[in-house]
Amino acid sequence: MSNKKVNQINEALKAYYEQHPNDSKRPAKDFMEYFVKNGIFNKDTEERSGLPLRKILRELDEHNECDAIPYLVVDRKLKNRRWFFAPIK
């Protein structure tokens, strides 16, 4: 996994939440278009919405490094995980 991508995601989320201070927890996939516009990912596909981002988040989770993105909130279910971003409190 690329620390560069994680840093870019953190920078983009910081800028986003500075511009939208009243925004609350949102599904991580909702940020894909924002990340594409910021050059973090090349594209997103309609049928696999957020896949490039989910790959990074899964890898962080597998290595117990989710805290590398302080905006990340993980909702763990029995079979899967749901990813969210929220402002840092």
Secondary structure as UniProt FT lines:
FT   HELIX           3..19
FT   TURN            21..22
FT   STRAND          26..27
FT   HELIX           28..31
FT   HELIX           32..37
FT   TURN            38..39
FT   TURN            47..50
FT   HELIX           51..62
FT   TURN            63..64
FT   HELIX           66..68
FT   TURN            70..71
FT   STRAND          72..76
FT   STRAND          81..85
//
